[in-house]
Amino acid sequence: MSRTSLSRYLIEQQRANNAITADLRFLIEVVARACKAISHTVNKGELAGILGEAGTGNIQGEAQKKLDVIANDVLLEANEWGGHLAAMASEEMDHPYPIPNSYPKGGFLLLFDPLDGSSNIDINISVGTIFSVLKAPNGDTPTEADFLQPGTRQVCAGYTLYGPQTMLVLTLGNGVNGFTLDRETGSFVLTHPNMSIPTETREFAINMSNMRHWQAPVKRYVDELLAGKSGPLGKDFNMRWVASMVGDVHRILTRGGIFMYPRDNREPEKAGKLRLMYEANPMSMIVEQAGGVSTNGHTRILDIQPEQLHQRVAVFLGSKQEVERVTSYHQA
Ligand code: P6P
């Protein structure tokens, strides 16, 4: 039997479940096409002279890689003309990008981290694109304030992982499905239907080099993980850290685990390293739709009312049992 393409999956979702409108289907297909182009460019690497620094910085104060800028431009150019968006926002742009007046405007806002994990590009480790879709306000050109909607208002979220396979993982709010890019046909094909995160796990992901900067609840929890079978958790744990959130989240979606990027005392004024609007919120929607849990140590991430477009947040996400455990330690 032939596999289901992304296009067929989206048409069936629109027709059978009214899960999406024709405009949202078109938006997702345009984003998927842009991710194919990014995948092609990422795979060229130094052959195209696109590794290394761009010589510019973003609002996060981070040096931009050439591929950060290229991926951002690919997503802008692919999405600005279609008439399905009112504006876009990106980790790589200080302010939202309004759809030019020369194009029709639509009813959605698209937010993205165009190339997450870009510090891995030059060492040929997996990177990815993360995207989130919100409804746009009626009428005028959206302001930054129009983007500041809690994660529960997302109509769709997904990521594309540029790894040994290029995979697009998507949720429309009714489960999580994974599509693998078939380079011979150029189609994303449904290969991982109804992805689900096991409630329990023996694997954790955190950057251990920051241990001396953690706050007490995180130190307590990680000490218990490291204590293994003879410790209070009564089992041994393994550790992984890809340093690409997309890679760590995909592993957790595939076999369970807990991913942690807590706030720490290096920059106590910052809530954490990861960004709420285009990293934590889309990943939290995906994780919850796959049966997992995602908090900032205190509250459900999707319930957080954003105050700034590029605000940061602490992230604990993945297998329900472990995320609830470390979250409970923050209440103690
Ligand atoms: P560190 C990539 O830069 C990123 O934003 C996430 O994708 C990743 O999980 C994290 O930062 C890695 O941070 O401090 O380990 O380099």
Boltz pocket constraint, residues with backbone or C-beta under 6 A from the ligand:
constraints:
  - pocket:
      binder: B
      contacts: [[A, 116], [A, 117], [A, 118], [A, 119], [A, 207], [A, 243], [A, 244], [A, 245], [A, 246], [A, 261], [A, 273], [A, 274]]
      max_distance: 6.0
